[in-house]
């Protein structure tokens, strides 16, 4: 900030044009590389505890997971009932006040045993890893255990 305060008006304008250009390029790059058109990722919006989306998002995930139509119907029923539950409204306010995470919210919903199909889908959805770092770490540690020398089949004792 101190450097920016010392800069002339022209230098400040140049700086902000460059910043704007950088963020524009970054946004374009993210749109090209991220799977934003993936229907499963798009339908994960149903996890937001404010329930501003319709049950179509949750049923879209269920259909992607090849759930039966009976399970999808149960899911839609759970969705309609959860929106009017007073216990859920209390949990929603805790999430809104940042006293509870989204994961904790859905764990509490599962603990209530009132909405089993919706709780099952939400907990399945929350277990999807956001990247493959854990898998890569596993392969990396295996490379220490499985060396060419150990895999040769010869006894070294």
N, C-alpha and C positions, 0 to 999 in steps of 0.2 A: 504494500500500500504506500509506503513511504516513497518508493521510487516513482510510483504513478502520480503522486501528489507533486513531485518535482518536475514531471514531464510537461511539455508544452501542450496546448490544445490539439495541435496536429498530431503529435506523438500519441496522445490519448486516443484520438479517433482511429489512428492506424492500429493501435493495440486492440481496440475493441472489434475492429473489422477482422483482424487475424483470429481473435478468440471466436467470433461468430463463424468464421470460415472453418476453424478447427472443429467446432461442435457440429456443424453441418456435415462435414466429412465423416466424423465419428458416427453420427446418426445413420448416414447412408451405408457405412460399412457394417454397422450392427444389423440393419435391415436386410442386407445381403447375406450375412453369415448366420444369423439366428433363424431357427425354424418357426417363424411367427405365423406361418400359414398352417402349421400342424393342428388338426382339429382337436386332438387330445389336449395339447397345451392351451389352446384357446378356451376349451371347456373347463379347465381347472379354475375358472373364475368362480365356480360355485362354492369354492372353499372359503370365500370371503364371508365372515360371519354376519355381515349386514344384510345379506339375502336380497340385494338389489337386483340380482339376475333372476331369471325364471328357472323353473325346474328343468327346462330344456338343456341347460348346460350339464347338469348332473346326469340326466338320462342319456345325453350324448356320450359322456364318459362310459356309462354302463354299456351302451350299445357297442362302443369301441372295444370294450373288454368282452364282448359277446355274451352278455348276460341275457337270460331268458326274458320274454315279454312279461311274464308274471312278476319277475324280480324288478323289472323297469316300472311296472304299475305300482308295486309296493314302494319303490323309491319315490315316485311322484306323490303318493299318499303321504309318506313321511315328510316330504318337502312342504306340502301344504299345511300339515299339522304343526311342524316345528316353527313355522312363521308366526303362530298365534300363542305359543307356549310362554307363560310368564317366567318360568325358570330360565328359559333360553334368552329372554329379553334381559335378564339380570346379567347373564354371562356375556351377552353382546355389549352391554355397557362397560363391563370390565375390560373387554378387548379394546373398545373405543378409547378408554382412559389409559391404555397401555399398561394395565395391571395384569394382563394375561395375553399369552401369545395365541396365534391361530391354532397351532398344534395343541396347546392346552385346552382351548375351546372345544375342539373336536374330541379330545380325550374325555372331557367332562360330558359331552353329548353321548358318547359311547357308554360311559358309566351310568347314565340315567336309564338305559335299557328301554327307552320309549320309542326310539327310531332306529331299529337294528339295521335296516337296509341302508339307510343314509349314513349311519355311523361306519358301517363296513366299507362303503365306497369311499368315504372321506379318509379313513385310516389307510386304505389301500393307496389312495392318491398321494397321501403325505409320505409314504415310504418310497416313492420314486426318487432316486438320487438326482441331484441337480447337475452332476457331472460324473465322470468316470475316474476320479482321482483315487478312490478307495480300491477299485479294481487294479489300477496301475500300481498302486503300492503293494498289493498282494503279489502281482507278477514280479515286482522288483525284489521282494523278500524271497520269493521262490528261486530267483536266479542265484541267490547266495547259497541256497541249499542244494540245488540241482546243478552241479558243475559237470563239465565234460569228464573230469577225472572220476567223479562219483558215479556217473552213468555208464562207465565203460564196462562194468560187470566184473572187473577183476578184483580180487581180494587184496587189500593193502595191509593185512594184519600179519 
